[in-house]
Amino acid sequence: MAFGIDALSFPNRKFKIFILFILGTILVVTWATVNRNRTVTLNEGRISQRVLDDLKKDLEKFNIEINEKIRPLDLRITNLENKDRKYPPVKYLAEKDRKRILITGGAGFVGSHLADALVMAGHEVTVVDNFFTGRKRNIEHWIGHENFDLLNHDVVEPLLLEVDQIYHLASPASPPNYMYNPIKTIKTNTIGTLNMLGLAKRVHARLLLASTSEVYGDPEKHPQREDYWGHVNPIGPRACYDEGKRVAETMCYAYAKQEHVEVRVARIFNTFGPRMHMNDGRVVSNFIMQALEGKPLTVYGSGKQTRSFQYISDLVNGLILLMNSNFSEPVNIGNPSEHTIMEFAEMIRDAVGGKTPILNLAKMEDDPQRRKPDITRAKVILGWEPQVSLNIGLNRTIEYFRRELDKSKKSKLVDL
């Protein structure tokens, strides 16, 4: 028996010895070749071994610098992929209470805050965004969570999902953004809304349209009630957004009447808070950035035009209450506290603590002169009204912008 084992293992030993011999030969030949070519001829010139060593040291130094810059990205990716990473607290909901919710434009300013509230409430949320104005960093803290999905998709193209509720927020909302590509804005608010209504019809979902106070145009009635039809220029520079939202509302009620789709329409007034884009051209972000950077605050026109500003958490609460209500007519969601643009500029300058001047620039075309919501319907039907004061909201937003500005400065220093 012992003889048999040795006989069987003998060929294996010979094979191993042969492999080791081959590897040894390769190593010897390689060593001899490297030592023979201690100098290299390139373009009829000669590079000494010392030059090659110096080049090698430079490359190693370069690699170290690159790795230092890449490490934060690696850590970020690792954190996103880590199944044990910590998420914000999420409430557990029983299957019968848990809804499948779609948020279009969910990586934007309003959509990301809405996604936070709904995921933390225990619902399964799918965010759809084409990232025209939305940013992945707004919702990256949910990526990987079992109750959250992110789709890079343009609502102008059809979408097939199984959902219970649709918050249709997709659309550029700041004047510079929607005027940058007016045709895209129109398509998003018309074709995009048509696609979402079609989806709601197919899967029997309820749809909430994020409409806007801009449907009132430059109002002739003050404050604005939901039964006011508005005063809008259909061919002005803001028409792509104003009329796009008006048509979107028309589509909602056509589907409600003809196809029995459950619709909710929120007419959103000026909103501010963290995650606003630093350069989106809106009043709040403009004033805060200018004040933080010590630049003059620019007011278009006389500054006597008025606006009503609400904090983002109040808006999110209003949207959720409206979605889950039994009321289908339009509802104003805004803060009835009215201030002139000049007053608002002074408030932000004082809150930041600077003494920068306020400059008046030429009036913008079709700029509404007065804007104040009548929120009687929201109070009576939804039991909703703003809870966050303007001063508290401004301080929170200023701190957010200050942190973002510091990050931007540090990033520029690292690049240098």
Secondary structure, 3 states (H helix, E strand, C coil): CHHHHHHHHHHHHHHHHHHHHHHHHHHHHHHHHHHHCCCEEECCEEECHHHHHHHHHHHHHHHHHHHHHHHHHHHHHHHHHCCCCCCCCCCCCCCCCCCEEEEECCCCHHHHHHHHHHHHCCCEEEEEECCCCCCHHHCHHHCCCCCEEEEECCCCCCCCCCCCEEEECCCCCCHHHHHHCHHHHHHHHHHHHHHHHHHHHHHCCEEEEEEEHHHHECCCCCCECCCCCCECCCCCCCHHHHHHHHHHHHHHHHHHHHCCCCEEEEEECCEECCCCCCCCCCHHHHHHHHHHCCCCEEEECCCCCEEECEEHHHHHHHHHHHHCCCCCCCEEECCCCEEEHHHHHHHHHHHHCCCCCEEEECCCCCCCCCCCECCHHHHHHHCCCCCCCHHHHHHHHHHHHHHHHHHHHHHHHHHC
